[in-house]
Amino acid sequence: MDPAAEPSADQKAVTQAALFDAFGGIRGTVETMLPGLLFVMIYTVNKDVKLSAIAAGAVAVLLVIVRLLRKDTVKHAFSGVFGVGVGVAFALFTGSAKGFYLPGMIYGAGLGVAFTLSALVGFPLLGVVLGPVFKENLSWRTRNPGRKKAYTKASLAWGIIFLAKYAILFPLYWWGDATQLGWVLIALKLPPMVLAVYFTWVFLAKAPPPIDVIAEWEAAEAAEKAAKAAAKGHGA
């Protein structure tokens, strides 16, 4: 890498902050885990699928309401309540506690496949997700090969980590009991995510800085307006 393109401490800090925001931070993580934790705790005590599902759904909705009242961003809370809602519907429809976990497991395994395949075909999914966060959109694809390489490595890391996680969980779904599955799923909720985000930070912190296409568009628009104003002035 060209020494001039070496990432600065500021760039690393910006990368860290952007990743922290993109994946919800500590609060978003807690909000994601809380409904599932409540479900498995209640089910462990009384084996009541309906009560466990309703309690999990209620707390997910409550978290969204709290964010709305505080006028905080709700994108992570809404995605969480949607996932919990689907799980609640499955649990109530099937009458099985395992039904609460199945939609999330299928979604997570699908993400693992998608991340892996996107990296292998040269269109890393993580670049699509994080490009707008860094105001580079898809410029990394053709104008910033160093970042494309970083996104490819990071997407592959996410894919491998997710697939490994669900390689553990699906056998438990098929052959384990619902309580065991729930507690293992809770235990595996945070560590794989932290590991994947860490690898993402490592790869992106070493990559060239993003090309701010938003700033480029604004500069081009300002230059065009200035040129029109100058032409109008000359015409007068």
RAHUJO-V308951 format. One record per residue. RES is the residue in one letter. PSI is psi as a letter, one per 40 degrees, with the letter a starting at -180 (* if undefined). D_CENTER is the distance of its C-alpha to the mean C-alpha in Angstrom with 1 decimal. Layout:
res: <RES & RES>
psi: <PSI & PSI>
d_center: <D_CENTER & D_CENTER>
This chain:
res: <M & D & P & A & A & E & P & S & A & D & Q & K & A & V & T & Q & A & A & L & F & D & A & F & G & G & I & R & G & T & V & E & T & M & L & P & G & L & L & F & V & M & I & Y & T & V & N & K & D & V & K & L & S & A & I & A & A & G & A & V & A & V & L & L & V & I & V & R & L & L & R & K & D & T & V & K & H & A & F & S & G & V & F & G & V & G & V & G & V & A & F & A & L & F & T & G & S & A & K & G & F & Y & L & P & G & M & I & Y & G & A & G & L & G & V & A & F & T & L & S & A & L & V & G & F & P & L & L & G & V & V & L & G & P & V & F & K & E & N & L & S & W & R & T & R & N & P & G & R & K & K & A & Y & T & K & A & S & L & A & W & G & I & I & F & L & A & K & Y & A & I & L & F & P & L & Y & W & W & G & D & A & T & Q & L & G & W & V & L & I & A & L & K & L & P & P & M & V & L & A & V & Y & F & T & W & V & F & L & A & K & A & P & P & P & I & D & V & I & A & E & W & E & A & A & E & A & A & E & K & A & A & K & A & A & A & K & G & H & G & A>
psi: <h & h & d & d & e & h & h & i & d & d & d & d & d & d & d & d & d & d & d & d & d & d & e & e & a & d & d & d & d & d & d & d & d & d & d & d & d & d & d & d & d & d & d & d & d & e & f & h & d & d & d & d & d & d & d & d & d & d & d & d & d & d & d & d & d & d & d & d & d & e & f & i & h & e & d & d & d & d & d & d & d & d & d & d & d & d & d & d & d & d & d & d & d & d & e & h & d & d & d & d & d & d & d & d & d & d & d & d & d & d & d & d & d & d & d & d & d & d & d & d & e & e & g & h & d & d & d & d & d & e & d & d & d & e & f & e & b & e & d & d & d & d & e & g & d & d & d & d & d & d & d & d & d & d & d & d & d & d & d & d & d & d & d & d & d & e & d & d & d & d & d & d & d & d & e & i & i & d & d & d & d & d & d & d & d & d & d & e & d & d & d & d & d & d & d & d & d & d & d & d & d & d & d & d & d & e & i & i & i & i & h & g & d & d & d & d & d & d & d & d & d & d & d & d & d & d & d & d & d & d & d & d & d & d & d & *>
d_center: <28.9 & 31.1 & 31.6 & 31.2 & 27.6 & 26.8 & 23.9 & 25.3 & 24.3 & 23.3 & 20.9 & 19.4 & 19.1 & 17.5 & 14.9 & 14.2 & 14.2 & 11.8 & 9.1 & 10.1 & 9.8 & 6.6 & 4.8 & 7.8 & 10.4 & 13.0 & 13.7 & 10.4 & 10.4 & 14.0 & 13.6 & 11.3 & 13.9 & 17.0 & 17.8 & 17.6 & 19.6 & 22.1 & 22.5 & 23.3 & 25.6 & 27.6 & 27.9 & 29.1 & 31.8 & 33.1 & 31.7 & 31.4 & 28.5 & 29.2 & 29.2 & 26.1 & 24.1 & 25.6 & 24.8 & 21.1 & 20.9 & 23.0 & 21.0 & 17.8 & 19.8 & 21.4 & 18.3 & 17.6 & 21.3 & 21.3 & 18.6 & 20.7 & 23.9 & 22.6 & 21.3 & 17.9 & 14.8 & 13.9 & 10.8 & 8.8 & 12.2 & 13.0 & 10.1 & 11.1 & 14.7 & 14.5 & 13.2 & 15.9 & 18.4 & 18.2 & 18.7 & 21.6 & 23.2 & 23.2 & 24.6 & 27.3 & 28.2 & 28.6 & 29.9 & 28.0 & 25.6 & 23.9 & 23.1 & 20.7 & 18.5 & 19.1 & 16.8 & 13.7 & 15.1 & 15.8 & 12.4 & 11.0 & 14.0 & 13.6 & 10.2 & 12.1 & 14.9 & 13.2 & 11.7 & 15.1 & 17.2 & 15.5 & 16.3 & 19.8 & 20.7 & 19.8 & 17.2 & 14.0 & 10.9 & 8.9 & 11.8 & 11.5 & 8.0 & 9.2 & 12.8 & 13.2 & 11.7 & 14.5 & 16.9 & 17.7 & 16.3 & 17.6 & 20.4 & 19.2 & 20.3 & 24.0 & 24.6 & 22.7 & 23.0 & 22.1 & 18.5 & 18.4 & 19.5 & 16.9 & 14.0 & 15.9 & 16.3 & 12.7 & 11.6 & 14.6 & 13.7 & 10.4 & 12.6 & 15.4 & 13.7 & 12.2 & 15.6 & 17.5 & 15.9 & 16.8 & 20.1 & 20.9 & 19.9 & 21.5 & 24.9 & 24.7 & 23.9 & 27.0 & 29.4 & 28.3 & 28.8 & 26.3 & 26.6 & 26.1 & 23.0 & 21.5 & 22.2 & 21.0 & 17.7 & 17.4 & 18.5 & 15.8 & 12.9 & 12.4 & 14.2 & 12.3 & 8.9 & 11.2 & 12.9 & 10.2 & 9.1 & 12.9 & 13.7 & 11.5 & 13.5 & 16.7 & 16.5 & 15.6 & 18.0 & 20.8 & 20.2 & 22.2 & 21.1 & 19.4 & 21.8 & 21.6 & 22.4 & 22.4 & 25.1 & 26.9 & 27.1 & 28.3 & 30.9 & 32.1 & 32.5 & 34.4 & 36.6 & 37.3 & 38.4 & 40.5 & 42.2 & 43.0 & 44.4 & 46.5 & 47.8 & 48.7 & 50.5 & 52.5 & 53.3 & 54.7>
